[in-house]
């Protein structure tokens, strides 16, 4: 009897512990289920309304307002933190107030983007949103975008833009409208293609080897085109001559290509990068007082060392500038607010520039074509792919490639995609011309037949 009582007491002592363990297990299971539910809700919410749709809406608003804003601009501003996107979640609590406190997920989980989508995907997302809400969008503002591109490349706007607008009104390619297809070429590439075709028509860039002549004159300064006794010099004396305009154009394109900056502002120096990381990348992350004090110490050490390096760099630059001799025979032409060198190659760099261009063409999948032989009539040259080493490869002359790479860098797109867009536009223009020619021939035959019928009736 006593043993039974003792066993019952021991059992009673174990029951609270077992109940506690079971309660803890139930609570842990509930937490896991709750976390799974929150994760599933967050995932479905991100799929239904992704964070990057805010960037697409921003670009869509600029497009409807007819602003010369490209998707690459929105991407750059979002990456650099110039528009609130990556670190925008830090301001959500302040805007939503107490209504956001009941949400089990914090603002960082809900509104911090995983990544910044590229310009190509951004344009497709804007087209998809417009399609879902049944927006009837206009085409891109060709005039404003083309004017901006010509200004960035330091080219004569008053001369080129009217011809480019004529091609735009003539062709009206479908690529100038936003599309939800992520595989379609962006609209800005089509604008660049129209500008390239306009430049080729205006300046007769059809493989005559103008750039090779400029490099050759850089290697042989005594035979420069500024020599009054040379035949080339006599051509250049007339400022309205076609070759002079082509030379000036190619030199301006080459200079502008080197000045196009596609890197982000925060990558300019270490101070900008550290500031970018603090305000954008690691925004909302708190640190202890000890860590904050340690960061301030390191920051003061870096600023002191950076100031010393700046002073040394200024001194070395002043000495090096004093040692540079001023060379004769260098002329500059002022156009559209910028000086463009008519001959920007020294005797030692002319050959190197041409070899570097050939190597660059090969790296980008292009085969260099030597200049064409002089012909009586230089028509518009259309490039095609050529079979080399068992495969197809793009071919181009140096003059045309200079245009391609400059506009491709400005559009932040691959050079081959830029070239394919130009070929597609040229094919479309050729088809339009062929149809018009057939229509005119048909109209001419119809009018001739009508006249013959009238003559027979009158007889």
Order of alpha helices (4+ residues) and beta strands (2+ residues): alpha-alpha-alpha-alpha-alpha-alpha-alpha-alpha-alpha-alpha-alpha-alpha-alpha-alpha-beta-beta-alpha-beta-beta-beta-alpha-alpha
